Amino acid sequence: MSTVLPREGVGALASVRQVPPGILAGAIIPTMVGVAETYFISFLGTEALTGVTLVCPVLMLVRRD
């Protein structure tokens, strides 16, 4: 028995199936770490959160993996 998907949903579903698990995890894990860091830094106050927000893009440009 097959399910009928809408036309626009098929392309999105097929593209997710073709992504290797390592690449998918490499995109999801850093995002979750960033969300967790922002959550814990928010307890320090708005000044700390603003400082991290200003410094983070510069670190991403400078850092090489």
Secondary structure by P-SEA (a helix, b strand, c coil): cbbbbcaaaaaaaaaaaaccaaaaaaacaaaaaaaaaaaaaaaacaaaaaaaaaaaaaaaaaccc
